[in-house]
Amino acid sequence: MRNISFALTTEQIRNRTKTVTRRTGWRNLKPGTLLSAVVKSQGLKKGEKVERICTIRVVDVSVESLDRLWKEPAYGLAEIRREGFGDHPHLSVPENFVAWFAASHKCEVSASVTRIEFEYVEGAA
C-alpha cells in the first residue's frame, strides 16, 4: 500500500476532521485506492521509521485551481472545514489557507492542484 504523508496536518488526520487533501502531484490517483496515511515518509533521518496513522480510501480525485478557495467563498469555507481547519483561528479564512498552502508547497496561489477526497477505513492500521 502506498504511503501518503500528512506532516502538516497530522492532528487533523488523527482526530479525523480531515476528509480532503490537496497535493501538487498525485494526478494519476484513482477512486477506491487504499493509502496508508503517515506522519512523514520522505526526509527521514537515519534510524527514523515511517509512523503510520491509519488507512484511508480515495473517494474522488479532481484537479482545480488553488485560488478557487477564495474566489468562491462558500466553496472555500466548506473545503477548509473538510481540510480540518474549520475552527483554526487563522487558516479557516480562505485567503490565509491559500497563502499558507502556496508557501508550504512552494507553488503559486493560482497553481493547479490535485484535490483528493477520502474516507477512513475502520479497523485497518
DSSP file (Angstrom, degrees, kcal/mol; ACC not computed):
  #  RESIDUE AA STRUCTURE BP1 BP2  ACC     N-H-->O    O-->H-N    N-H-->O    O-->H-N    TCO  KAPPA ALPHA  PHI   PSI    X-CA   Y-CA   Z-CA
    1    1 A M              0   0    0      0, 0.0     2,-0.2     0, 0.0    34,-0.1   0.000 360.0 360.0 360.0 135.3    0.0    0.0    0.0
    2    2 A R  E     -a   35   0A   0     32,-0.5    34,-2.7     1,-0.1     2,-0.3  -0.468 360.0-126.8 -74.6 141.0    1.3    3.4   -1.0
    3    3 A N  E     -a   36   0A   0     32,-0.2     2,-0.4    -2,-0.2    34,-0.2  -0.625  17.8-165.9 -85.7 146.2    2.1    6.0    1.8
    4    4 A I  E     -a   37   0A   0     32,-2.3    34,-2.4    -2,-0.3     2,-0.2  -0.986  19.7-133.3-131.8 123.8    0.7    9.5    1.8
    5    5 A S  E     +a   38   0A   0     -2,-0.4    34,-0.2    32,-0.2    35,-0.1  -0.522  23.9 179.6 -83.7 139.3    2.3   12.0    4.2
    6    6 A F    >   +     0   0    0     32,-2.6     3,-0.5    -2,-0.2     4,-0.2  -0.330  30.2 141.6-126.4  48.1    0.3   14.3    6.4
    7    7 A A  T 3  S+     0   0    0      1,-0.2     3,-0.4     2,-0.2    -1,-0.1   0.849  77.6  41.2 -60.2 -36.3    3.2   16.0    8.1
    8    8 A L  T 3  S+     0   0    0      1,-0.2    -1,-0.2    -3,-0.1     3,-0.1   0.625 126.6  33.2 -87.4 -13.5    1.5   19.4    8.1
    9    9 A T  S <> S+     0   0    0     -3,-0.5     4,-1.8    30,-0.1    -1,-0.2  -0.072  71.7 129.1-134.5  34.5   -1.9   18.0    9.1
   10   10 A T  H  > S+     0   0    0     -3,-0.4     4,-2.8     1,-0.2     5,-0.2   0.910  76.1  52.8 -57.5 -44.7   -1.2   15.1   11.4
   11   11 A E  H  > S+     0   0    0      1,-0.2     4,-2.4     2,-0.2    -1,-0.2   0.899 107.4  51.5 -59.7 -41.9   -3.5   16.3   14.1
   12   12 A Q  H  4>S+     0   0    0      1,-0.2     5,-1.9     2,-0.2     6,-1.1   0.857 112.2  46.4 -66.1 -35.1   -6.4   16.6   11.6
   13   13 A I  H ><5S+     0   0    0     -4,-1.8     3,-0.9     3,-0.2    -2,-0.2   0.923 111.9  50.8 -71.1 -44.6   -5.9   13.0   10.4
   14   14 A R  H 3<5S+     0   0    0     -4,-2.8    -2,-0.2     1,-0.3    -1,-0.2   0.890 116.6  39.6 -62.2 -39.0   -5.6   11.7   13.9
   15   15 A N  T 3<5S-     0   0    0     -4,-2.4    -1,-0.3    -5,-0.2    -2,-0.2   0.401 108.9-127.1 -93.5   5.8   -8.8   13.4   15.1
   16   16 A R  T < 5S+     0   0    0     -3,-0.9    -3,-0.2    -4,-0.2    -4,-0.1   0.794  71.8 126.0  58.3  35.6  -10.5   12.5   11.7
   17   17 A T      < +     0   0    0     -5,-1.9     2,-0.5    -6,-0.2    67,-0.4   0.472  55.4  81.5 -94.1  -4.4  -11.6   16.1   11.0
   18   18 A K        +     0   0    0     -6,-1.1    65,-0.2    65,-0.2    64,-0.1  -0.896  36.9 152.5-107.2 124.2   -9.9   16.0    7.6
   19   19 A T        +     0   0    0     63,-3.1    99,-2.6    -2,-0.5     2,-0.3   0.289  66.7  51.9-128.0   3.8  -11.6   14.3    4.6
   20   20 A V  E     -B  117   0A   0     62,-1.5     2,-0.3    97,-0.2    97,-0.2  -0.996  58.9-179.1-139.4 142.1  -10.0   16.3    1.8
   21   21 A T  E     -B  116   0A   0     95,-2.3    95,-3.3    -2,-0.3     2,-0.4  -0.983  16.1-143.0-137.5 152.2   -6.4   17.0    1.0
   22   22 A R  E     +B  115   0A   0     -2,-0.3     2,-0.3    93,-0.2    93,-0.2  -0.933  20.5 179.4-116.5 140.6   -4.7   19.0   -1.8
   23   23 A R  E     -B  114   0A   0     91,-2.2    91,-3.4    -2,-0.4    82,-0.0  -0.947  35.5-136.2-137.2 154.5   -1.5   18.0   -3.4
   24   24 A T  S    S+     0   0    0     -2,-0.3     2,-0.1    89,-0.2     3,-0.1   0.555  97.5  21.3 -86.8  -8.5    0.8   19.4   -6.2
   25   25 A G  S    S+     0   0    0     89,-0.1    89,-0.2     1,-0.1    -2,-0.2  -0.207  73.7  98.3-123.8-142.6    1.2   15.8   -7.6
   26   26 A W    >   +     0   0    0     -2,-0.1     3,-1.1     1,-0.1    -1,-0.1   0.762  41.7 147.3  63.7  29.6   -0.9   12.7   -7.3
   27   27 A R  T 3   +     0   0    0      1,-0.2    -1,-0.1    -3,-0.1    34,-0.0   0.752  66.6  53.9 -68.8 -24.7   -2.7   13.2  -10.7
   28   28 A N  T 3  S+     0   0    0      2,-0.1    -1,-0.2     0, 0.0    -2,-0.1   0.368  77.6 125.3 -94.2   6.1   -3.0    9.5  -11.5
   29   29 A L    <   -     0   0    0     -3,-1.1    32,-0.1     1,-0.0     0, 0.0  -0.376  46.9-152.2 -66.1 142.4   -4.7    8.5   -8.3
   30   30 A K    >   -     0   0    0     30,-0.1     3,-1.8    -2,-0.1    28,-0.2  -0.901  22.4 -98.0-119.5 145.5   -8.0    6.6   -8.7
   31   31 A P  T 3  S+     0   0    0      0, 0.0    28,-0.2     0, 0.0     3,-0.1  -0.303 109.6  36.3 -55.5 142.8  -11.1    6.4   -6.5
   32   32 A G  T 3  S+     0   0    0     26,-3.5     2,-0.2     1,-0.3    27,-0.1   0.177  82.6 136.3  96.3 -16.4  -11.1    3.2   -4.5
   33   33 A T    <   -     0   0    0     -3,-1.8    25,-2.7    24,-0.1     2,-0.4  -0.438  49.3-138.2 -66.5 133.1   -7.3    3.3   -3.9
   34   34 A L  E     - C   0  57A   0     23,-0.2   -32,-0.5    -2,-0.2     2,-0.3  -0.791  23.7-173.8 -91.1 136.2   -6.3    2.4   -0.4
   35   35 A L  E     -aC   2  56A   0     21,-2.8    21,-2.7    -2,-0.4     2,-0.8  -0.958  25.7-127.7-129.6 147.7   -3.5    4.6    1.1
   36   36 A S  E     -aC   3  55A   0    -34,-2.7   -32,-2.3    -2,-0.3     2,-0.4  -0.861  25.0-142.7 -94.8 110.3   -1.5    4.4    4.3
   37   37 A A  E     +aC   4  54A   0     17,-2.4    16,-3.5    -2,-0.8    17,-1.2  -0.612  28.9 178.5 -74.0 125.7   -1.7    7.9    6.0
   38   38 A V  E     -aC   5  52A   0    -34,-2.4   -32,-2.6    -2,-0.4    14,-0.2  -0.870  39.6-125.3-128.2 159.9    1.7    8.5    7.6
   39   39 A V  S    S-     0   0    0     12,-2.4     2,-0.3     1,-0.3   -30,-0.1   0.952  94.1 -13.3 -67.1 -49.4    3.2   11.4    9.6
   40   40 A K        +     0   0    0     11,-0.2    11,-0.5   -35,-0.1    -1,-0.3  -0.979  53.4 174.1-155.8 138.0    6.2   11.7    7.3
   41   41 A S        +     0   0    0     -2,-0.3     2,-0.3    -3,-0.2     3,-0.2   0.557  67.6  52.3-125.0 -14.1    7.6    9.4    4.5
   42   42 A Q  S    S+     0   0    0      1,-0.2    -1,-0.1     0, 0.0     0, 0.0  -0.877  99.3  30.0-121.2 156.5   10.4   11.4    3.0
   43   43 A G  S    S+     0   0    0     -2,-0.3     2,-0.2     1,-0.2    -1,-0.2   0.749  74.8 165.2  72.0  23.6   13.4   13.2    4.5
   44   44 A L        -     0   0    0     -3,-0.2    -1,-0.2     4,-0.1     3,-0.1  -0.526  34.2-125.2 -73.2 138.3   13.6   10.7    7.4
   45   45 A K    >   -     0   0    0     -2,-0.2     3,-2.5     1,-0.2    -1,-0.1  -0.385  45.1 -70.5 -77.9 161.5   16.9   10.8    9.3
   46   46 A K  T 3  S+     0   0    0      1,-0.3    -1,-0.2    -2,-0.1     3,-0.1  -0.288 124.9  17.0 -54.3 128.4   19.0    7.7    9.8
   47   47 A G  T 3  S+     0   0    0      1,-0.3    -1,-0.3    -3,-0.1     2,-0.2   0.146  96.0 122.5  93.2 -19.2   17.2    5.4   12.2
   48   48 A E    <   -     0   0    0     -3,-2.5    -1,-0.3     1,-0.0     2,-0.3  -0.485  46.5-155.5 -75.3 147.5   13.8    7.1   11.8
   49   49 A K        -     0   0    0     -2,-0.2     2,-0.2    -3,-0.1    -9,-0.1  -0.870  27.0 -92.8-121.5 156.4   10.9    5.0   10.7
   50   50 A V        -     0   0    0     -2,-0.3     2,-0.7    -9,-0.1    -9,-0.1  -0.493  36.9-144.3 -65.7 130.1    7.7    5.8    8.9
   51   51 A E        -     0   0    0    -11,-0.5   -12,-2.4    -2,-0.2   -11,-0.2  -0.878  12.9-149.7-102.2 109.2    4.9    6.4   11.5
   52   52 A R  E     +C   38   0A   0     -2,-0.7   -14,-0.3   -14,-0.2     3,-0.1  -0.532  18.6 178.9 -78.2 142.1    1.6    5.1   10.2
   53   53 A I  E     -     0   0A   0    -16,-3.5     2,-0.3     1,-0.4   -15,-0.2   0.799  56.2 -48.1-106.2 -52.6   -1.6    6.8   11.4
   54   54 A C  E     -C   37   0A   0    -17,-1.2   -17,-2.4    68,-0.0    -1,-0.4  -0.956  53.8 -89.5-168.7 178.0   -4.4    5.0    9.6
   55   55 A T  E     -C   36   0A   0     69,-0.6    66,-2.5    66,-0.5     2,-0.3  -0.902  37.4-170.6-106.9 137.2   -5.7    3.7    6.3
   56   56 A I  E     -CD  35 120A   0    -21,-2.7   -21,-2.8    -2,-0.4     2,-0.5  -0.912  14.1-142.3-124.8 155.3   -7.8    5.9    4.0
   57   57 A R  E     -CD  34 119A   0     62,-2.9    62,-2.2    -2,-0.3     2,-0.3  -0.972  23.8-121.8-117.7 129.0   -9.7    5.1    0.8
   58   58 A V  E     + D   0 118A   0    -25,-2.7   -26,-3.5    -2,-0.5    60,-0.3  -0.521  30.3 175.7 -70.2 129.5   -9.8    7.6   -2.0
   59   59 A V  E     -     0   0A   0     58,-3.2     2,-0.3     1,-0.4    59,-0.2   0.779  65.1  -0.2-100.7 -40.8  -13.4    8.6   -2.9
   60   60 A D  E     - D   0 117A   0     57,-1.5    57,-2.8   -30,-0.1     2,-0.4  -0.996  54.0-162.9-154.1 146.6  -12.7   11.3   -5.6
   61   61 A V  E     + D   0 116A   0     -2,-0.3     2,-0.3    55,-0.2    55,-0.2  -0.998  22.0 155.0-133.8 129.5   -9.8   12.9   -7.4
   62   62 A S  E     - D   0 115A   0     53,-2.1    53,-3.3    -2,-0.4     2,-0.5  -0.960  34.9-126.6-146.7 164.4  -10.0   16.2   -9.3
   63   63 A V  E     + D   0 114A   0     -2,-0.3     2,-0.3    51,-0.2    51,-0.2  -0.959  37.7 156.2-116.1 132.0   -7.7   19.0  -10.4
   64   64 A E  E     - D   0 113A   0     49,-2.4    49,-3.2    -2,-0.5     2,-0.3  -0.954  46.9 -88.3-148.2 164.8   -8.6   22.6   -9.6
   65   65 A S  E >   - D   0 112A   0     -2,-0.3     3,-1.8    47,-0.2     4,-0.3  -0.618  31.5-136.3 -76.9 132.9   -7.0   25.9   -9.2
   66   66 A L  T >  S+     0   0    0     45,-2.9     3,-1.8    -2,-0.3     4,-0.2   0.880 102.4  61.7 -56.9 -40.1   -5.9   26.6   -5.6
   67   67 A D  T >> S+     0   0    0     42,-0.8     4,-2.1     1,-0.3     3,-1.1   0.547  78.2  87.3 -70.3  -4.2   -7.3   30.1   -5.7
   68   68 A R  H <> S+     0   0    0     -3,-1.8     4,-2.1     1,-0.2     8,-0.3   0.825  77.6  69.5 -57.4 -30.0  -10.8   28.7   -6.3
   69   69 A L  H <4 S+     0   0    0     -3,-1.8     7,-0.3    -4,-0.3    -1,-0.2   0.806 111.6  27.0 -62.7 -30.4  -10.9   28.5   -2.5
   70   70 A W  H <4 S+     0   0    0     -3,-1.1    -1,-0.2    -4,-0.2    -2,-0.2   0.656 116.1  60.4-104.9 -19.0  -11.0   32.3   -2.1
   71   71 A K  H  < S+     0   0    0     -4,-2.1    -2,-0.2     1,-0.3    -3,-0.2   0.786 113.5  39.4 -74.3 -26.5  -12.6   33.1   -5.5
   72   72 A E  S  X S-     0   0    0     -4,-2.1     4,-2.9    -5,-0.2     3,-0.3  -0.800  78.7-172.2-121.4  86.0  -15.7   31.1   -4.5
   73   73 A P  H  > S+     0   0    0      0, 0.0     4,-2.7     0, 0.0     5,-0.2   0.836  80.9  48.2 -53.4 -44.8  -16.1   31.9   -0.8
   74   74 A A  H  > S+     0   0    0      1,-0.2     4,-2.0     2,-0.2     5,-0.2   0.925 115.7  45.6 -64.0 -42.6  -18.9   29.4    0.1
   75   75 A Y  H  > S+     0   0    0     -3,-0.3     4,-2.7     2,-0.2     5,-0.2   0.929 112.6  51.8 -62.4 -45.7  -16.9   26.6   -1.6
   76   76 A G  H  X S+     0   0    0     -4,-2.9     4,-2.5    -8,-0.3    -2,-0.2   0.911 109.5  47.9 -59.2 -46.0  -13.7   27.7    0.1
   77   77 A L  H  X S+     0   0    0     -4,-2.7     4,-1.6     1,-0.2    -1,-0.2   0.913 113.7  47.7 -62.8 -42.7  -15.2   27.8    3.6
   78   78 A A  H  X S+     0   0    0     -4,-2.0     4,-1.8    -5,-0.2    -2,-0.2   0.909 113.6  47.8 -64.7 -41.7  -16.7   24.3    3.1
   79   79 A E  H  X S+     0   0    0     -4,-2.7     4,-1.7     1,-0.2    -2,-0.2   0.878 107.4  54.6 -68.2 -37.8  -13.5   22.9    1.7
   80   80 A I  H  <>S+     0   0    0     -4,-2.5     5,-2.6     2,-0.2     6,-0.3   0.865 107.1  52.0 -65.7 -34.5  -11.4   24.4    4.5
   81   81 A R  H ><5S+     0   0    0     -4,-1.6     3,-1.4     4,-0.2     5,-0.4   0.928 110.0  48.8 -62.4 -43.9  -13.7   22.6    7.0
   82   82 A R  H 3<5S+     0   0    0     -4,-1.8   -63,-3.1     1,-0.3   -62,-1.5   0.757 105.0  58.7 -68.9 -23.9  -13.1   19.4    5.1
   83   83 A E  T 3<5S-     0   0    0     -4,-1.7    -1,-0.3   -65,-0.2    -2,-0.2   0.553 122.6-109.3 -77.9  -8.8   -9.3   20.1    5.2
   84   84 A G  T < 5S+     0   0    0     -3,-1.4    -3,-0.2   -67,-0.4     3,-0.2   0.600  95.0 102.3  93.1  13.1   -9.7   20.1    9.0
   85   85 A F    > < +     0   0    0     -5,-2.6     3,-1.3    -6,-0.2    -4,-0.2   0.141  34.5 117.8-114.5  19.4   -9.2   23.8    9.5
   86   86 A G  T 3  S+     0   0    0     -5,-0.4    -5,-0.1    -6,-0.3    -1,-0.1   0.798  87.1  33.7 -58.0 -31.9  -12.7   24.9   10.1
   87   87 A D  T 3  S+     0   0    0     -3,-0.2    -1,-0.3    -6,-0.1    -2,-0.1   0.324  86.8 124.7-106.0   5.7  -12.0   26.1   13.7
   88   88 A H    <>  -     0   0    0     -3,-1.3     4,-1.0     1,-0.1     5,-0.1  -0.480  61.8-135.6 -70.0 134.4   -8.5   27.3   13.1
   89   89 A P  T  4 S+     0   0    0      0, 0.0    -1,-0.1     0, 0.0    -4,-0.0   0.751  97.0  13.6 -64.1 -24.0   -8.0   31.0   14.2
   90   90 A H  T >4 S+     0   0    0      2,-0.0     3,-1.2     6,-0.0     6,-0.2   0.748 124.8  51.5-116.8 -46.8   -6.0   31.9   11.0
   91   91 A L  T 34 S+     0   0    0      1,-0.3     6,-0.2     5,-0.1    -6,-0.1   0.511  89.6  78.8 -80.9  -3.7   -6.3   29.1    8.4
   92   92 A S  T 3< S+     0   0    0     -4,-1.0    -1,-0.3     4,-0.1   -12,-0.1   0.604  77.4  87.1 -75.0 -10.3  -10.1   29.0    8.5
   93   93 A V  S X> S-     0   0    0     -3,-1.2     4,-2.5     1,-0.1     3,-0.6  -0.810  82.0-137.6 -89.7 122.1  -10.0   32.1    6.3
   94   94 A P  H 3> S+     0   0    0      0, 0.0     4,-2.7     0, 0.0     5,-0.2   0.859 101.2  50.7 -51.1 -44.7   -9.8   31.1    2.6
   95   95 A E  H 3> S+     0   0    0      1,-0.2     4,-2.1     2,-0.2     5,-0.1   0.894 113.2  46.7 -62.0 -38.7   -7.2   33.7    1.6
   96   96 A N  H <> S+     0   0    0     -3,-0.6     4,-2.6    -6,-0.2    -1,-0.2   0.902 111.9  49.9 -69.3 -41.6   -5.0   32.7    4.6
   97   97 A F  H  X S+     0   0    0     -4,-2.5     4,-2.9     2,-0.2     5,-0.2   0.934 111.6  48.6 -62.4 -45.7   -5.3   29.0    3.8
   98   98 A V  H  X S+     0   0    0     -4,-2.7     4,-2.7    -5,-0.2     5,-0.2   0.922 112.8  47.5 -61.2 -45.2   -4.4   29.5    0.2
   99   99 A A  H  X S+     0   0    0     -4,-2.1     4,-2.3    -5,-0.2    -1,-0.2   0.916 113.6  48.4 -62.6 -43.2   -1.4   31.6    1.1
  100  100 A W  H  X S+     0   0    0     -4,-2.6     4,-2.7     2,-0.2     5,-0.2   0.928 113.3  47.1 -62.1 -46.4   -0.2   29.0    3.7
  101  101 A F  H  X S+     0   0    0     -4,-2.9     4,-2.1     1,-0.2    -2,-0.2   0.940 112.5  49.2 -61.6 -47.7   -0.7   26.2    1.2
  102  102 A A  H  <>S+     0   0    0     -4,-2.7     5,-2.2    -5,-0.2     4,-0.5   0.903 114.4  45.4 -60.1 -42.5    1.2   28.0   -1.6
  103  103 A A  H ><5S+     0   0    0     -4,-2.3     3,-0.6    -5,-0.2    -1,-0.2   0.924 115.1  46.0 -67.3 -44.3    4.1   28.9    0.8
  104  104 A S  H 3<5S+     0   0    0     -4,-2.7    -1,-0.2     1,-0.2    -2,-0.2   0.762 120.8  38.6 -73.3 -23.7    4.4   25.4    2.3
  105  105 A H  T 3<5S-     0   0    0     -4,-2.1    -1,-0.2    -5,-0.2    -2,-0.2   0.333 106.4-124.5-107.2   5.2    4.2   23.7   -1.1
  106  106 A K  T < 5 +     0   0    0     -3,-0.6     2,-0.3    -4,-0.5    -3,-0.2   0.927  68.2 120.9  52.3  53.4    6.3   26.2   -3.0
  107  107 A C      < -     0   0    0     -5,-2.2    -1,-0.2    -6,-0.1     2,-0.1  -0.873  67.1 -92.6-136.2 169.9    3.7   27.0   -5.6
  108  108 A E    >   -     0   0    0     -2,-0.3     3,-1.8     1,-0.1   -42,-0.2  -0.477  34.0-117.2 -80.2 155.7    1.7   29.9   -6.9
  109  109 A V  T 3  S+     0   0    0      1,-0.3   -42,-0.8    -2,-0.1    -1,-0.1   0.722 118.2  52.3 -65.7 -19.0   -1.8   30.7   -5.4
  110  110 A S  T 3  S+     0   0    0    -44,-0.2    -1,-0.3   -43,-0.1     3,-0.0   0.304  84.1 130.8 -96.9   8.5   -3.2   30.1   -8.9
  111  111 A A    <   -     0   0    0     -3,-1.8   -45,-2.9   -46,-0.1     2,-0.5  -0.233  64.7-114.3 -62.7 148.2   -1.5   26.7   -9.3
  112  112 A S  E     - D   0  65A   0    -47,-0.2     2,-0.3   -46,-0.1   -47,-0.2  -0.754  43.1-176.2 -80.3 125.7   -3.5   23.7  -10.4
  113  113 A V  E     - D   0  64A   0    -49,-3.2   -49,-2.4    -2,-0.5     2,-0.6  -0.867  28.9-111.8-124.0 157.6   -3.6   21.2   -7.5
  114  114 A T  E     -BD  23  63A   0    -91,-3.4   -91,-2.2    -2,-0.3     2,-0.6  -0.799  25.4-152.7 -90.5 122.0   -5.0   17.7   -7.1
  115  115 A R  E     -BD  22  62A   0    -53,-3.3   -53,-2.1    -2,-0.6     2,-0.6  -0.860  12.6-168.3 -95.2 120.3   -8.0   17.6   -4.7
  116  116 A I  E     -BD  21  61A   0    -95,-3.3   -95,-2.3    -2,-0.6     2,-0.4  -0.945   4.6-165.2-114.8 115.9   -8.2   14.2   -3.1
  117  117 A E  E     +BD  20  60A   0    -57,-2.8   -58,-3.2    -2,-0.6   -57,-1.5  -0.833  21.2 169.6 -96.9 138.6  -11.4   13.3   -1.2
  118  118 A F  E     - D   0  58A   0    -99,-2.6     2,-0.3    -2,-0.4   -60,-0.2  -0.922  26.8-142.9-145.4 166.9  -11.1   10.3    1.1
  119  119 A E  E     - D   0  57A   0    -62,-2.2   -62,-2.9    -2,-0.3     2,-0.3  -0.930  30.8-106.5-129.5 156.6  -12.8    8.3    3.8
  120  120 A Y  E     - D   0  56A   0     -2,-0.3     2,-0.8   -64,-0.2   -64,-0.2  -0.642  23.5-138.2 -84.8 138.7  -11.3    6.5    6.8
  121  121 A V    >   -     0   0    0    -66,-2.5     3,-1.3    -2,-0.3   -66,-0.5  -0.861  23.3-140.0 -98.4 107.6  -11.1    2.7    6.7
  122  122 A E  T 3  S+     0   0    0     -2,-0.8     3,-0.1     1,-0.2   -68,-0.0  -0.377  80.7  18.6 -68.7 142.6  -12.1    1.5   10.1
  123  123 A G  T 3  S+     0   0    0      1,-0.3     2,-0.4    -2,-0.1    -1,-0.2   0.411  98.0 112.4  80.5  -2.0  -10.2   -1.5   11.6
  124  124 A A    <         0   0    0     -3,-1.3   -69,-0.6   -69,-0.2    -1,-0.3  -0.839 360.0 360.0-103.6 142.2   -7.3   -1.0    9.2
  125  125 A A              0   0    0     -2,-0.4    -1,-0.1   -71,-0.2    -3,-0.0   0.425 360.0 360.0 -96.7 360.0   -3.9    0.1   10.5
